[in-house]
Amino acid sequence: MLRWVRVAATAQAARWRLTHFLNHITERLEEADSLLNPVRDAAETVRRHATRIIRRWNSGHSNARLEALNGLFQAARARARGYRNAATFACVIYLIGAPIGDLFAAGLST
């Protein structure tokens, strides 16, 4: 049902679908045993962040750039093991993320 919310065309439709989803899941979880406590926690998290979820339809932004940066940071962290200062870690991030190969190719052709 969360996919149903995600494909809504407008913020109003998404709000209605999200409210419907939360009401539906709340009814089902009232009767369930304690084995479904993680699902209750997840539903409560969705309820707490509902306004932020709906805001996605108005902004048009995604977190793709942040995920790409996080990938660079994780690669740098894996390569910079054993280094003790933040300057070296930042240097490794720049070396991984910067298009230095293009810089060397441009320098060799001139």
N, CA and C of each residue as an Amber inpcrd file, in Angstrom:
protein
   330
   0.8130000  -1.1980000   0.0000000   0.0000000   0.0000000   0.0000000
   0.8570000   1.2630000   0.0000000   2.0790000   1.1700000   0.5000000
   2.9310000   2.3530000   0.4550000   3.3250000   2.6930000  -0.9790000
   3.4520000   1.6930000  -1.8310000   3.7060000   1.9740000  -3.2510000
   2.5320000   2.7310000  -3.8550000   1.3410000   2.4300000  -3.3990000
   0.1400000   3.1100000  -3.8460000   0.2110000   4.5940000  -3.4870000
   0.7700000   4.9000000  -2.3390000   0.9480000   6.2990000  -1.9390000
   1.9930000   6.9570000  -2.8330000   3.0690000   6.2620000  -3.1010000
   4.1830000   6.8320000  -3.8540000   3.8070000   7.2180000  -5.2760000
   2.8880000   6.5220000  -5.8910000   2.5330000   6.8010000  -7.2800000
   1.3990000   7.8120000  -7.4120000   1.0050000   8.4470000  -6.3270000
  -0.0620000   9.4550000  -6.3900000   0.3980000  10.6300000  -7.2450000
  -0.5350000  11.1930000  -7.9920000  -0.1890000  12.2710000  -8.9230000
  -0.0710000  13.6310000  -8.2400000  -0.8130000  13.8510000  -7.1740000
  -0.8030000  15.1530000  -6.5050000  -0.5710000  14.9710000  -5.0180000
  -0.2460000  16.0730000  -4.3500000  -0.0360000  16.0250000  -2.9080000
  -1.3320000  15.7010000  -2.1820000  -2.4470000  16.2030000  -2.6790000
  -3.7350000  15.9230000  -2.0520000  -4.0780000  14.4340000  -2.1470000
  -3.8400000  13.8400000  -3.3090000  -4.0800000  12.4030000  -3.4770000
  -3.1460000  11.5950000  -2.5880000  -1.9100000  12.0180000  -2.4890000
  -0.9540000  11.3060000  -1.6350000  -1.3590000  11.4070000  -0.1720000
  -1.8170000  12.5760000   0.2590000  -2.2610000  12.7530000   1.6520000
  -3.4350000  11.8300000   1.9510000  -4.3940000  11.7720000   1.0170000
  -5.5500000  10.8970000   1.2090000  -5.1200000   9.4340000   1.2730000
  -4.2390000   9.0380000   0.3590000  -3.7750000   7.6450000   0.3320000
  -2.9800000   7.2960000   1.5850000  -2.1360000   8.2230000   2.0340000
  -1.3430000   7.9630000   3.2340000  -2.2360000   7.8520000   4.4620000
  -3.2250000   8.7170000   4.5670000  -4.1720000   8.6470000   5.6810000
  -4.9330000   7.3330000   5.6400000  -5.3760000   6.9450000   4.4540000
  -6.0840000   5.6800000   4.3050000  -5.1910000   4.5050000   4.7090000
  -3.9450000   4.5350000   4.2760000  -2.9970000   3.4760000   4.6380000
  -2.8120000   3.3960000   6.1540000  -2.5870000   4.5470000   6.7900000
  -2.3460000   4.5450000   8.2340000  -3.5670000   4.0750000   9.0100000
  -4.7680000   4.4710000   8.5880000  -5.9850000   3.9930000   9.2450000
  -6.1410000   2.4860000   9.0730000  -5.8540000   1.9970000   7.8800000
  -5.9770000   0.5690000   7.5890000  -4.9890000  -0.2500000   8.4270000
  -3.7440000   0.1920000   8.4500000  -2.7300000  -0.5800000   9.1750000
  -2.9590000  -0.5150000  10.6820000  -3.4670000   0.6220000  11.1740000
  -3.7450000   0.7570000  12.6030000  -4.8470000  -0.2000000  13.0240000
  -5.9010000  -0.3230000  12.2140000  -6.9820000  -1.2660000  12.5220000
  -6.4660000  -2.6930000  12.5900000  -5.6250000  -3.0450000  11.6430000
  -5.1240000  -4.4200000  11.5900000  -4.1690000  -4.7270000  12.7540000
  -3.3850000  -3.7300000  13.1490000  -2.3850000  -3.9740000  14.1860000
  -2.9750000  -3.9680000  15.5880000  -4.1740000  -3.4120000  15.7700000
  -4.7970000  -3.4200000  17.1020000  -5.0980000  -4.8360000  17.5510000
  -5.4460000  -5.6970000  16.6020000  -5.8150000  -7.0730000  16.9080000
  -4.6060000  -8.0100000  16.9300000  -3.4840000  -7.5680000  16.4350000
  -2.3190000  -8.4520000  16.2880000  -1.5840000  -8.6100000  17.6140000
  -0.7700000  -9.6620000  17.6750000  -0.0110000  -9.9100000  18.8980000
   1.2890000  -9.1180000  18.9010000   2.0820000  -9.3130000  19.9100000
   3.3050000  -8.5230000  20.0960000   4.3930000  -8.8620000  19.0790000
   4.2030000  -9.9080000  18.3280000   5.1860000 -10.2690000  17.3090000
   5.3070000  -9.1710000  16.2480000   4.2540000  -8.3880000  16.0720000
   4.2510000  -7.3380000  15.0590000   4.6190000  -5.9650000  15.6230000
   5.2800000  -5.9150000  16.7530000   5.7120000  -4.6280000  17.3150000
   6.6310000  -3.8440000  16.3820000   7.5510000  -4.4750000  15.6580000
   8.3560000  -3.7010000  14.6990000   7.5100000  -3.0340000  13.6070000
   6.4330000  -3.6780000  13.1890000   5.5460000  -3.0870000  12.1930000
   4.8070000  -1.9040000  12.8080000   4.4130000  -2.0360000  14.0760000
   3.7800000  -0.9110000  14.7710000   4.7270000   0.2860000  14.8310000
   5.9840000   0.0110000  15.1500000   6.9780000   1.0900000  15.2070000
   7.1510000   1.7500000  13.8470000   7.1910000   0.9520000  12.7870000
   7.3400000   1.5060000  11.4370000   6.1260000   2.3520000  11.0640000
   4.9330000   1.8880000  11.3960000   3.7190000   2.6530000  11.0970000
   3.7110000   3.9650000  11.8800000   4.1670000   3.9270000  13.1110000
   4.2390000   5.1520000  13.9130000   5.2620000   6.1250000  13.3300000
   6.3630000   5.6180000  12.8060000   7.3570000   6.4660000  12.1510000
   6.7570000   7.1320000  10.9120000   6.0100000   6.3730000  10.1260000
   5.3540000   6.9450000   8.9490000   4.3550000   8.0140000   9.3840000
   3.6170000   7.7580000  10.4570000   2.6420000   8.7330000  10.9520000
   3.3410000  10.0170000  11.4100000   4.4560000   9.8810000  12.1130000
   5.1990000  11.0550000  12.5950000   5.7390000  11.8970000  11.4450000
   6.1530000  11.2520000  10.3760000   6.7890000  11.9580000   9.2670000
   5.8480000  12.1630000   8.0760000   4.5610000  12.0500000   8.2950000
   3.5920000  12.1400000   7.1980000   3.6780000  13.4810000   6.4780000
   3.8250000  14.5710000   7.2130000   3.8920000  15.8760000   6.5440000
   5.1410000  15.9890000   5.6870000   6.2280000  15.4170000   6.1320000
   7.4620000  15.4250000   5.3350000   7.3310000  14.5440000   4.1040000
   6.6280000  13.4430000   4.2500000   6.4120000  12.5520000   3.1130000
   5.5710000  13.2600000   2.0560000   4.5400000  13.9680000   2.4810000
   3.6710000  14.6840000   1.5540000   4.4120000  15.8450000   0.9010000
   5.3460000  16.4440000   1.6090000   6.1190000  17.5620000   1.0730000
   6.8960000  17.1670000  -0.1890000   7.1580000  15.8980000  -0.3810000
   7.8960000  15.4180000  -1.5580000   7.1810000  15.7950000  -2.8540000
   5.8550000  15.8010000  -2.8520000   5.1180000  16.1250000  -4.0700000
   5.2400000  17.6000000  -4.4230000   5.4840000  18.4540000  -3.4590000
   5.6150000  19.8800000  -3.7270000   7.0360000  20.2680000  -4.0980000
   8.0260000  19.5710000  -3.5740000   9.4130000  19.9780000  -3.7940000
   9.9810000  19.4500000  -5.1090000   9.7100000  18.2160000  -5.4510000
  10.2700000  17.6360000  -6.6600000  11.7160000  17.1770000  -6.4930000
  12.2880000  17.3530000  -5.3120000  13.6660000  16.9260000  -5.0670000
  13.6990000  15.4690000  -4.6310000  14.8340000  14.8590000  -4.8440000
  15.0470000  13.5070000  -4.3380000  16.3660000  13.4980000  -3.5670000
  16.6550000  12.4020000  -2.9480000  17.8930000  12.3120000  -2.1860000
  18.9920000  11.6190000  -2.9860000  18.8950000  11.6210000  -4.2990000
  19.8800000  10.9210000  -5.1390000  21.2740000  11.5140000  -4.9730000
  21.3790000  12.8370000  -4.9170000  22.7020000  13.4490000  -4.7590000
  23.3060000  13.1270000  -3.4030000  22.4790000  13.1410000  -2.3730000
  22.9930000  12.7890000  -1.0460000  23.4530000  11.3370000  -0.9970000
  22.7100000  10.4560000  -1.6430000  23.1250000   9.0590000  -1.6880000
  24.4380000   8.8950000  -2.4450000  24.6240000   9.6680000  -3.5140000
  25.8780000   9.6080000  -4.2720000  27.0450000  10.0990000  -3.4240000
  26.8340000  11.1940000  -2.6920000  27.8820000  11.6890000  -1.7950000
  28.1900000  10.6820000  -0.6980000  27.1450000  10.0590000  -0.1640000
  27.3610000   9.0540000   0.8660000  28.1950000   7.8940000   0.3250000
  27.9750000   7.5180000  -0.9310000  28.7980000   6.4760000  -1.5470000
  30.2570000   6.8780000  -1.6240000  30.5130000   8.1500000  -1.9620000
  31.9010000   8.6440000  -1.9780000  32.5240000   8.5890000  -0.5870000
  31.7590000   9.0180000   0.4120000  32.2870000   9.0160000   1.7830000
  32.5740000   7.6020000   2.2620000  31.6970000   6.6540000   1.9230000
  31.9160000   5.2750000   2.3450000  33.1500000   4.6750000   1.6630000
  33.3350000   4.9950000   0.3740000  34.5250000   4.5100000  -0.3370000
  35.7830000   5.1230000   0.2540000  35.7290000   6.4010000   0.5850000
  36.8910000   7.0630000   1.1880000  37.1940000   6.4770000   2.5510000
  36.1610000   6.1980000   3.3190000  36.3660000   5.6220000   4.6500000
  37.0270000   4.2490000   4.5440000  36.6180000   3.4760000   3.5450000
  37.2080000   2.1490000   3.3610000  38.6770000   2.2570000   2.9400000
  39.0070000   3.2510000   2.1320000  40.3880000   3.4070000   1.6630000
  41.2810000   4.1200000   2.6640000  40.7120000   4.9220000   3.5430000
  41.5130000   5.7220000   4.4700000  41.6640000   5.0520000   5.8220000
  41.4700000   3.7740000   5.9010000  41.6180000   3.0890000   7.1890000
  43.0570000   3.2320000   7.6820000  43.1860000   3.5220000   8.9410000
  44.5040000   3.6640000   9.5240000  44.9940000   5.0970000   9.5790000
  44.4140000   5.9770000   8.7930000  44.7950000   7.3850000   8.8700000
  44.1390000   7.9980000  10.0980000  44.8420000   8.9200000  10.7380000
  44.3580000   9.4090000  12.0130000  43.8040000  10.8190000  11.9920000
  43.9650000  11.5490000  10.9300000  43.4600000  12.9250000  10.9680000
  42.4080000  13.1610000   9.8890000  41.5990000  14.1790000  10.1270000
  40.4890000  14.4860000   9.2240000  40.9770000  15.0420000   7.8880000
  42.1200000  15.6880000   7.8750000  42.6390000  16.2600000   6.6280000
  42.9510000  15.1560000   5.6160000  43.5050000  14.0550000   6.0730000
  43.7990000  12.9430000   5.1780000  42.5130000  12.3280000   4.6470000
  41.5130000  12.2080000   5.5250000  40.2180000  11.6690000   5.1090000
  39.5870000  12.5670000   4.0450000  39.6340000  13.8730000   4.2450000
  39.0910000  14.8160000   3.2630000  39.8640000  14.7260000   1.9510000
  41.1670000  14.5500000   2.0320000  41.9900000  14.4250000   0.8340000
  41.5960000  13.1820000   0.0340000  41.3470000  12.0760000   0.7240000
  40.9400000  10.8470000   0.0450000  39.5770000  11.0400000  -0.6090000
  38.6660000  11.7580000   0.0520000  37.3510000  12.0380000  -0.5410000
  37.5230000  12.8390000  -1.8260000  38.3680000  13.8670000  -1.7910000
  38.5990000  14.6680000  -2.9960000  39.2300000  13.8350000  -4.1010000
  40.1630000  12.9620000  -3.7570000  40.8010000  12.1330000  -4.7780000
  39.8260000  11.1580000  -5.4290000  38.8950000  10.6570000  -4.6440000
  37.9090000   9.7270000  -5.1950000  36.8650000  10.4810000  -6.0200000
  36.4090000  11.6190000  -5.5230000  35.3030000  12.3210000  -6.1550000
  35.6770000  13.2530000  -7.2810000  36.9020000  13.7130000  -7.3310000
  37.3040000  14.6860000  -8.3550000  37.6600000  13.9730000  -9.6550000
  37.3440000  14.5740000 -10.7700000  37.6850000  13.9690000 -12.0640000
  39.1430000  14.2460000 -12.4370000  40.0810000  13.7230000 -11.6560000
  41.4970000  13.9940000 -11.8780000  41.9950000  13.3340000 -13.1620000
  41.4150000  12.2160000 -13.5440000  41.8040000  11.5540000 -14.7860000
  41.6280000  12.4640000 -15.9760000  40.5380000  13.2200000 -15.9960000
  40.3140000  14.1860000 -17.0700000  41.3470000  15.2960000 -17.0200000
  41.7610000  15.6840000 -15.8150000  42.7410000  16.7500000 -15.6480000
  44.0810000  16.3190000 -16.2250000  44.4890000  15.0670000 -15.9670000
  45.7580000  14.5820000 -16.4980000  45.6860000  14.4090000 -18.0110000
  44.5490000  13.9590000 -18.5050000  44.4000000  13.7660000 -19.9570000
  44.4890000  15.1190000 -20.6600000  43.9110000  16.1620000 -20.0930000
  43.9610000  17.4880000 -20.6970000  45.3920000  18.0360000 -20.6680000
  46.1440000  17.7480000 -19.6010000  47.5200000  18.2300000 -19.4880000
  48.4580000  17.5290000 -20.4620000  48.2100000  16.2810000 -20.7650000
  49.0720000  15.5390000 -21.6840000  48.8290000  15.9320000 -23.1340000
  47.6210000  16.3800000 -23.4540000  47.3430000  16.6850000 -24.8490000
  47.8600000  18.0680000 -25.2480000  48.1850000  18.9360000 -24.3070000
  48.6710000  20.2810000 -24.6630000  50.1540000  20.3450000 -24.7640000
